[in-house]
Amino acid sequence: MTGLRYVYAVCRPFGTPLQAELTGVAGAPAALLHHHGLVAVVSTVPEADFCEEALKAHLEDLDWLAATARAHQGVVDALTTVTTPLPLRLGTVFRDDSALRTMIEAREDDFRRLLDRLHGRVEWGVKVYMEPEPAEPEPAAAARPASGRDYLRSRRARSHAQEEKWQRAERFAHSLHERLAERAEDFRLHRPQNSALSGTPGQNVLNAAYLVPRAHSEEFVELVDRTKGEAPGMRVELTGPWAAYSFSGEESGGAEPGAVESGTVESGTVESGAEESGMAETRAAESGEEKAGQDR
């Protein structure tokens, strides 16, 4: 069966060996490809599953996507313990090593610049949710609105209360973000997640990533922890530390995680991004499979 080169990350050479028997996507062992003073962390995957057409179909399969993203992340997590990796987008594959080397040569200046910027830094994710309202019991017959006017007045009151709660949530999220941004070197504000897709209760008000020096991470975590009971009805979730997925692309505000553009075929390369349902969502355990000890 023909194989393609799947790439997890690019980093500088490192002396510490990877974990023994480290496997990645499709159960293939991870390997290192050295070129021009950089290292691409790779494995071989079947072309039948990772050619452009197959990838487009797989990205609609959430179970396949979640399993692939977990395997991808497992390799990047292992790298994070021995070096500073520059994670590439989920589903980045090349026809062969020659095509991969060509890409490294074309982008090596950018890779070196980003690796210098990310050295000694990690990503923390912070989400703020407006807790869902408890279900209201069905009113007894005696408590039902006496008229249509009473019913409309009751609905307006509930709508006004909900609007006030949303405004409080936005003010809290904005205040929290400003405090966290002061402690971080950079940040990314991602789209609020869809609770219907993620299965996470509550309405997502803030979905942000912060680039923090590893040496200052304890202070950052303590700051987030102090805010968790600050606003009634608000839930603050912290995940990390991660490799700097959200900061591995070109330096532009609001950039999505990943260093490679999606959906292109160029110079023997097949590249595809998982977008909202891919690496960023999976690594934050939107499916409820949060990694032990990382959720605070």
C-alpha positions as CSV (number, residue, x, y, z in Angstrom):
1,M,0.0,0.0,0.0
2,T,1.3,3.4,-1.0
3,G,2.2,5.6,2.0
4,L,2.4,9.4,2.5
5,R,4.5,11.3,4.9
6,Y,2.4,12.8,7.7
7,V,4.0,15.7,9.5
8,Y,3.2,16.6,13.2
9,A,5.6,19.4,13.9
10,V,8.9,21.1,13.0
11,C,11.5,21.8,15.7
12,R,15.2,22.3,16.2
13,P,17.5,19.3,16.7
14,F,17.3,17.9,20.2
15,G,19.4,15.4,22.1
16,T,16.8,13.7,24.3
17,P,15.2,10.7,22.6
18,L,11.5,10.5,22.0
19,Q,9.5,8.1,24.2
20,A,10.0,4.5,23.3
21,E,7.4,3.0,21.0
22,L,5.8,6.4,20.4
23,T,3.0,5.9,17.8
24,G,1.0,8.5,16.0
25,V,-1.7,8.7,13.4
26,A,-2.9,5.4,12.1
27,G,-0.8,3.6,14.7
28,A,2.4,4.4,12.8
29,P,5.7,5.0,14.8
30,A,7.0,8.6,14.9
31,A,10.3,9.3,13.2
32,L,12.6,12.3,12.7
33,L,13.6,13.8,9.4
34,H,16.6,16.2,9.6
35,H,17.0,18.8,6.9
36,H,18.8,22.2,6.8
37,G,19.3,22.3,10.6
38,L,15.6,21.6,11.3
39,V,13.7,18.5,12.3
40,A,10.3,17.4,10.9
41,V,8.6,14.8,13.1
42,V,6.8,12.4,10.8
43,S,5.2,9.1,10.3
44,T,3.9,7.1,7.3
45,V,0.2,6.9,6.7
46,P,-1.9,5.1,4.0
47,E,-2.6,7.2,0.9
48,A,-6.0,5.6,0.7
49,D,-7.0,7.5,3.9
50,F,-4.9,10.6,3.6
51,C,-5.0,11.7,0.0
52,E,-6.9,14.9,-0.5
53,E,-10.2,13.4,-1.5
54,A,-10.2,10.9,1.4
55,L,-9.2,13.6,3.9
56,K,-12.1,15.8,2.8
57,A,-14.5,12.9,3.4
58,H,-12.9,12.0,6.7
59,L,-13.2,15.5,8.0
60,E,-17.0,15.0,8.0
61,D,-16.5,11.9,10.2
62,L,-16.2,13.2,13.8
63,D,-15.2,9.9,15.3
64,W,-12.3,9.5,12.8
65,L,-11.4,13.1,13.2
66,A,-11.3,12.8,17.0
67,A,-9.2,9.7,17.0
68,T,-6.7,11.2,14.4
69,A,-6.5,14.5,16.4
70,R,-5.8,12.6,19.6
71,A,-3.0,10.6,17.9
72,H,-1.6,13.8,16.4
73,Q,-1.7,15.6,19.7
74,G,-0.1,12.7,21.5
75,V,3.0,13.0,19.4
76,V,3.1,16.8,19.8
77,D,2.7,16.4,23.6
78,A,5.6,14.0,23.7
79,L,7.7,16.5,21.7
80,T,6.8,19.2,24.2
81,T,8.6,17.3,27.0
82,V,11.9,17.4,25.1
83,T,11.9,20.5,23.0
84,T,9.8,23.5,21.7
85,P,7.8,22.1,18.7
86,L,6.1,24.2,16.0
87,P,2.9,22.2,15.5
88,L,1.6,21.9,12.0
89,R,-2.1,21.7,11.1
90,L,-3.9,18.4,11.6
91,G,-3.8,16.4,8.4
92,T,-0.6,17.8,6.8
93,V,0.8,15.2,4.5
94,F,3.4,15.0,1.7
95,R,3.9,12.7,-1.2
96,D,7.4,11.7,0.0
97,D,10.4,12.9,1.9
98,S,11.7,14.9,-1.1
99,A,8.5,17.0,-1.2
100,L,8.8,17.5,2.6
101,R,12.4,18.7,2.3
102,T,11.3,21.1,-0.5
103,M,8.7,22.6,1.9
104,I,11.3,23.0,4.7
105,E,13.7,24.8,2.4
106,A,10.9,27.1,1.2
107,R,9.8,28.0,4.7
108,E,12.9,27.6,6.8
109,D,13.2,31.3,7.6
110,D,9.7,31.4,8.9
111,F,10.2,28.2,10.8
112,R,13.3,29.6,12.5
113,R,11.6,32.9,13.3
114,L,8.6,31.2,14.9
115,L,10.7,28.7,16.8
116,D,12.7,31.5,18.3
117,R,9.5,33.3,19.3
118,L,8.0,30.2,20.9
119,H,11.0,28.9,22.7
120,G,10.3,28.4,26.4
121,R,6.6,29.4,26.0
122,V,3.4,27.4,26.2
123,E,-0.2,27.9,25.4
124,W,-3.0,28.1,28.0
125,G,-6.6,28.0,26.9
126,V,-9.3,29.9,28.9
127,K,-13.0,29.6,28.3
128,V,-15.9,31.4,30.1
129,Y,-19.4,30.0,30.0
130,M,-22.7,31.5,31.0
131,E,-24.3,28.7,33.0
132,P,-27.6,27.4,31.7
133,E,-30.8,28.5,33.5
134,P,-32.4,25.7,35.5
135,A,-35.5,24.3,33.8
136,E,-38.6,26.1,35.1
137,P,-41.4,23.9,36.4
138,E,-44.7,24.0,34.5
139,P,-46.9,26.6,36.3
140,A,-49.9,25.3,38.1
141,A,-53.3,26.2,36.7
142,A,-53.8,28.9,39.4
143,A,-50.5,30.5,38.5
144,R,-51.0,30.7,34.8
145,P,-51.3,34.2,33.2
146,A,-54.8,35.5,33.5
147,S,-54.7,37.1,30.1
148,G,-52.6,37.4,26.9
149,R,-51.3,40.8,28.2
150,D,-50.0,39.1,31.4
151,Y,-48.4,36.4,29.4
152,L,-46.6,39.0,27.2
153,R,-45.5,41.0,30.2
154,S,-44.0,37.8,31.8
155,R,-42.2,37.0,28.6
156,R,-40.7,40.5,28.4
157,A,-39.5,40.3,32.0
158,R,-37.8,37.0,31.3
159,S,-36.2,38.3,28.1
160,H,-35.0,41.4,30.0
161,A,-33.5,39.3,32.8
162,Q,-31.7,37.1,30.2
163,E,-30.3,40.2,28.4
164,E,-29.0,41.6,31.7
165,K,-27.3,38.3,32.5
166,W,-25.7,38.2,29.0
167,Q,-24.4,41.7,29.5
168,R,-22.9,40.8,32.9
169,A,-21.3,37.8,31.3
170,E,-19.7,39.9,28.5
171,R,-18.4,42.4,31.0
172,F,-16.9,39.7,33.1
173,A,-15.3,37.9,30.1
174,H,-13.9,41.2,28.9
175,S,-12.5,42.1,32.3
176,L,-11.0,38.6,32.7
177,H,-9.4,38.7,29.2
178,E,-7.8,42.1,29.9
179,R,-6.2,40.8,33.1
180,L,-5.0,37.6,31.4
181,A,-3.6,39.5,28.4
182,E,-1.5,41.6,30.7
183,R,0.2,38.4,32.0
184,A,0.7,36.9,28.6
185,E,3.0,37.7,25.7
186,D,0.3,37.3,23.1
187,F,-3.3,36.0,22.8
188,R,-5.8,34.7,20.3
189,L,-9.5,35.2,20.5
190,H,-11.1,32.2,18.8
191,R,-14.8,31.9,17.8
192,P,-17.1,30.9,20.7
193,Q,-17.7,27.2,20.5
194,N,-21.1,25.8,19.6
195,S,-22.4,24.0,22.7
196,A,-24.7,21.9,20.6
197,L,-21.7,20.5,18.8
198,S,-19.3,20.2,21.8
199,G,-21.9,18.9,24.3
200,T,-20.5,21.4,26.8
201,P,-23.2,23.0,29.0
202,G,-23.7,26.7,29.0
203,Q,-23.2,29.5,26.4
204,N,-19.5,30.1,25.5
205,V,-18.7,33.8,26.1
206,L,-14.9,33.7,25.9
207,N,-12.7,31.3,24.0
208,A,-9.1,32.5,24.1
209,A,-5.6,31.2,24.0
210,Y,-2.7,32.9,25.8
211,L,1.0,32.5,25.1
212,V,2.9,32.5,28.4
213,P,6.5,31.9,29.3
214,R,6.8,28.5,30.9
215,A,8.5,30.2,33.9
216,H,5.5,32.4,34.5
217,S,2.8,29.8,34.0
218,E,2.2,29.2,37.7
219,E,1.3,32.9,38.2
220,F,-1.0,32.7,35.2
221,V,-2.8,29.6,36.5
222,E,-3.2,31.2,39.9
223,L,-4.8,34.3,38.4
224,V,-7.3,32.2,36.5
225,D,-8.1,30.1,39.6
226,R,-8.8,33.3,41.6
227,T,-11.5,34.4,39.2
228,K,-13.5,31.1,39.2
229,G,-15.9,32.2,41.9
230,E,-15.8,35.9,41.0
231,A,-19.0,36.1,39.0
232,P,-22.1,34.0,39.9
233,G,-23.5,32.1,37.0
234,M,-20.2,32.1,35.2
235,R,-18.0,29.1,34.7
236,V,-14.3,29.5,33.9
237,E,-12.3,26.6,32.4
238,L,-8.5,26.5,32.0
239,T,-6.7,23.9,29.8
240,G,-3.0,23.5,29.2
241,P,-0.2,23.8,29.1
242,W,-0.1,23.0,25.4
243,A,2.3,23.4,22.6
244,A,1.6,26.8,21.1
245,Y,-0.9,25.6,18.4
246,S,-2.7,29.0,18.3
247,F,0.6,30.9,17.7
248,S,2.2,28.6,15.1
249,G,0.8,30.4,12.1
250,E,1.6,33.7,10.6
251,E,1.4,36.6,13.1
252,S,-2.0,38.0,12.3
253,G,-4.8,38.7,14.8
254,G,-7.4,36.1,15.1
255,A,-5.5,33.4,13.2
256,E,-6.7,29.9,13.6
257,P,-4.4,27.2,14.9
258,G,-2.0,25.7,12.4
259,A,1.0,26.8,10.3
260,V,-0.2,25.4,7.0
261,E,-3.1,26.6,4.8
262,S,-5.8,24.1,4.2
263,G,-7.2,22.4,1.1
264,T,-4.2,23.0,-1.2
265,V,-2.2,20.7,-3.4
266,E,1.2,22.1,-4.3
267,S,4.7,20.7,-5.0
268,G,3.6,17.2,-4.1
269,T,1.9,18.3,-0.9
270,V,-1.6,17.4,0.2
271,E,-2.6,19.7,3.1
272,S,-6.0,19.8,4.9
273,G,-7.2,21.6,8.0
274,A,-9.8,20.3,10.3
275,E,-11.1,23.8,11.1
276,E,-13.4,24.3,14.1
277,S,-14.0,20.6,14.7
278,G,-10.3,19.7,14.5
279,M,-7.2,20.1,16.5
280,A,-8.1,23.1,18.6
281,E,-11.4,21.7,19.7
282,T,-10.1,18.2,20.2
283,R,-7.0,19.2,22.2
284,A,-9.3,21.2,24.6
285,A,-11.4,18.0,25.1
286,E,-14.6,19.4,23.8
287,S,-15.9,15.8,23.6
288,G,-15.6,15.5,27.4
289,E,-12.4,13.4,27.3
290,E,-10.2,16.0,29.1
291,K,-6.7,14.7,29.8
292,A,-6.2,13.8,33.4
293,G,-4.6,16.5,35.5
294,Q,-4.8,19.2,32.8
295,D,-8.2,20.7,33.5
296,R,-8.4,23.0,36.4
